[in-house]
Amino acid sequence: MKQKPILFLTFLLFCLCASASDSIHFSWHCKVMNSFKITAPLNEQFNIDWGDGNIQTCVGTGVSMSQNHLYSVSGNYNVVLTGITEDCLFTSLDFSSPIPLDTKFVFGLDLSNCTALTFLDCHVNSLQLSHLYHASQKISEPLNKILGWHYLGEQEIEVGEPVDFSEQLYFNDITTVFMIENLESSLPVNYSITNGIITFHEMGLYRVTMTNDAIVSHPNYPVYVEKDFIVTDISNAYLSTLTISNGILEPAFSSEILEYTVNVVNVEEITITAVSANSNATISGAGTFPLEIGENSFTIHVIAEDGVTEMDYTIVVNNALGVSETDLSLITLIPNPTTGELRVTSYELQVTSIEVFDIYGRAVSTHYSLLTTHYS
């Protein structure tokens, strides 16, 4: 007689275990109307808690059914599907249809209480690769029914700031493959990776793509996860571009070279254009400026985004005095160029004065009150 309560309790526990049904949890960001497809067995009942206080009771049809909900306010919502009847086991979940939906706003998925799922399509959403790892553990054969491209969005970080993908590193003892590309140029990416932690060493726009062969994808629809990074450096006070409207910079521009020389002849003004490597840095000293004959010095001052780091680029423009072709048609200079004696011959007019300048516009010889047509 004393064993009857124990037998009754055991029987009760067995009944409770046998009546357990599936549940699915996910989170998404909704603007107005969101939808998904779910497959539940014929005539089996389940509830959908839409996360806004509305709970909908549904009956399975044995085929994929569209479930739509209109939210009164846009925002993030946690949705829970729970089987009511004993054999309500969900076999497919599809976020890619039926209504055109920006499902990249699906950012969480928990299938830990879903035992019978054979198909998962979460194309173009924000699921972490680790979510797919957990999902694939609950999915029965064939595993190639996990479909989707998963975009995790864009994140701004600093040069040297580590990005932690260690959760995405392994699945079933197979290492995740990380592919990193430069979205701004064909140049290689300067980065390091250790145990799933990625560090970028230069500014730029980069994309990290993660794949893992342990999640067997559809042959024409691979599973992979992407995230973009805008890598900045608030202490960067370098220029990325420095140009002039006349002449040639000597040496050629390089962001780490701070001093330049330009040689021009009879130029009245010059325009200096400068672009900072970090777009949030402050530049002064660029613009259009008049030129005097001789040496002209200009300084381009750069203050980094941090407000502390500064850099000065200096351009010295040597503006030499020249002679027009019209004037030369009436005068001969022999020899030209010269390193010594210079003979001046005027064919029509008397020469009253002669001033000799070097190529940098500096006066080296002056002769006045000549009143002659020939002078050496």
ChimeraX attribute file (.defattr): number of C-alpha atoms within 10 A of each C-alpha:
attribute: neighborCount
match mode: 1-to-1
recipient: residues
	/A:1	4
	/A:2	6
	/A:3	7
	/A:4	9
	/A:5	10
	/A:6	10
	/A:7	11
	/A:8	11
	/A:9	11
	/A:10	12
	/A:11	12
	/A:12	12
	/A:13	12
	/A:14	11
	/A:15	11
	/A:16	11
	/A:17	11
	/A:18	11
	/A:19	13
	/A:20	16
	/A:21	19
	/A:22	24
	/A:23	22
	/A:24	19
	/A:25	18
	/A:26	15
	/A:27	19
	/A:28	21
	/A:29	17
	/A:30	22
	/A:31	15
	/A:32	12
	/A:33	13
	/A:34	21
	/A:35	19
	/A:36	21
	/A:37	19
	/A:38	21
	/A:39	21
	/A:40	26
	/A:41	17
	/A:42	13
	/A:43	14
	/A:44	19
	/A:45	20
	/A:46	24
	/A:47	16
	/A:48	19
	/A:49	18
	/A:50	19
	/A:51	15
	/A:52	14
	/A:53	7
	/A:54	10
	/A:55	14
	/A:56	13
	/A:57	13
	/A:58	17
	/A:59	18
	/A:60	20
	/A:61	15
	/A:62	15
	/A:63	14
	/A:64	18
	/A:65	19
	/A:66	15
	/A:67	16
	/A:68	14
	/A:69	14
	/A:70	13
	/A:71	17
	/A:72	11
	/A:73	10
	/A:74	12
	/A:75	12
	/A:76	16
	/A:77	17
	/A:78	15
	/A:79	19
	/A:80	17
	/A:81	21
	/A:82	22
	/A:83	24
	/A:84	20
	/A:85	16
	/A:86	16
	/A:87	18
	/A:88	25
	/A:89	26
	/A:90	28
	/A:91	22
	/A:92	20
	/A:93	21
	/A:94	21
	/A:95	25
	/A:96	22
	/A:97	17
	/A:98	15
	/A:99	15
	/A:100	10
	/A:101	16
	/A:102	16
	/A:103	23
	/A:104	21
	/A:105	20
	/A:106	22
	/A:107	19
	/A:108	16
	/A:109	21
	/A:110	16
	/A:111	20
	/A:112	14
	/A:113	15
	/A:114	20
	/A:115	18
	/A:116	15
	/A:117	22
	/A:118	19
	/A:119	23
	/A:120	23
	/A:121	19
	/A:122	25
	/A:123	24
	/A:124	21
	/A:125	23
	/A:126	24
	/A:127	24
	/A:128	22
	/A:129	26
	/A:130	16
	/A:131	17
	/A:132	26
	/A:133	18
	/A:134	15
	/A:135	19
	/A:136	24
	/A:137	15
	/A:138	18
	/A:139	22
	/A:140	14
	/A:141	11
	/A:142	12
	/A:143	19
	/A:144	19
	/A:145	21
	/A:146	25
	/A:147	26
	/A:148	23
	/A:149	19
	/A:150	26
	/A:151	22
	/A:152	20
	/A:153	13
	/A:154	14
	/A:155	11
	/A:156	11
	/A:157	17
	/A:158	18
	/A:159	20
	/A:160	17
	/A:161	13
	/A:162	14
	/A:163	14
	/A:164	15
	/A:165	19
	/A:166	14
	/A:167	15
	/A:168	23
	/A:169	21
	/A:170	18
	/A:171	20
	/A:172	11
	/A:173	8
	/A:174	12
	/A:175	15
	/A:176	20
	/A:177	16
	/A:178	18
	/A:179	11
	/A:180	19
	/A:181	16
	/A:182	17
	/A:183	14
	/A:184	9
	/A:185	11
	/A:186	8
	/A:187	9
	/A:188	9
	/A:189	18
	/A:190	13
	/A:191	13
	/A:192	13
	/A:193	14
	/A:194	10
	/A:195	12
	/A:196	19
	/A:197	15
	/A:198	20
	/A:199	20
	/A:200	22
	/A:201	17
	/A:202	15
	/A:203	20
	/A:204	20
	/A:205	19
	/A:206	20
	/A:207	16
	/A:208	16
	/A:209	18
	/A:210	21
	/A:211	20
	/A:212	22
	/A:213	13
	/A:214	16
	/A:215	24
	/A:216	16
	/A:217	20
	/A:218	15
	/A:219	9
	/A:220	7
	/A:221	14
	/A:222	16
	/A:223	25
	/A:224	21
	/A:225	23
	/A:226	22
	/A:227	18
	/A:228	20
	/A:229	21
	/A:230	15
	/A:231	20
	/A:232	24
	/A:233	21
	/A:234	18
	/A:235	18
	/A:236	24
	/A:237	28
	/A:238	25
	/A:239	26
	/A:240	15
	/A:241	13
	/A:242	18
	/A:243	16
	/A:244	17
	/A:245	11
	/A:246	16
	/A:247	16
	/A:248	16
	/A:249	18
	/A:250	13
	/A:251	11
	/A:252	11
	/A:253	17
	/A:254	12
	/A:255	14
	/A:256	11
	/A:257	13
	/A:258	16
	/A:259	15
	/A:260	18
	/A:261	17
	/A:262	18
	/A:263	19
	/A:264	20
	/A:265	18
	/A:266	17
	/A:267	18
	/A:268	12
	/A:269	13
	/A:270	17
	/A:271	13
	/A:272	17
	/A:273	15
	/A:274	20
	/A:275	17
	/A:276	20
	/A:277	19
	/A:278	20
	/A:279	16
	/A:280	16
	/A:281	23
	/A:282	16
	/A:283	20
	/A:284	12
	/A:285	17
	/A:286	18
	/A:287	12
	/A:288	13
	/A:289	14
	/A:290	10
	/A:291	17
	/A:292	17
	/A:293	19
	/A:294	21
	/A:295	16
	/A:296	16
	/A:297	12
	/A:298	16
	/A:299	16
	/A:300	20
	/A:301	19
	/A:302	24
	/A:303	22
	/A:304	23
	/A:305	19
	/A:306	14
	/A:307	13
	/A:308	11
	/A:309	15
	/A:310	18
	/A:311	17
	/A:312	18
	/A:313	20
	/A:314	16
	/A:315	19
	/A:316	17
	/A:317	25
	/A:318	24
	/A:319	24
	/A:320	20
	/A:321	20
	/A:322	14
	/A:323	9
	/A:324	8
	/A:325	9
	/A:326	8
	/A:327	9
	/A:328	11
	/A:329	10
	/A:330	12
	/A:331	18
	/A:332	15
	/A:333	15
	/A:334	13
	/A:335	12
	/A:336	10
	/A:337	8
	/A:338	10
	/A:339	7
	/A:340	6
	/A:341	10
	/A:342	14
	/A:343	13
	/A:344	17
	/A:345	18
	/A:346	17
	/A:347	12
	/A:348	9
	/A:349	12
	/A:350	13
	/A:351	19
	/A:352	12
	/A:353	12
	/A:354	13
	/A:355	10
	/A:356	14
	/A:357	15
	/A:358	12
	/A:359	16
	/A:360	17
	/A:361	19
	/A:362	15
	/A:363	13
	/A:364	9
	/A:365	10
	/A:366	10
	/A:367	11
	/A:368	10
	/A:369	9
	/A:370	13
	/A:371	12
	/A:372	14
	/A:373	15
	/A:374	15
	/A:375	15
	/A:376	9
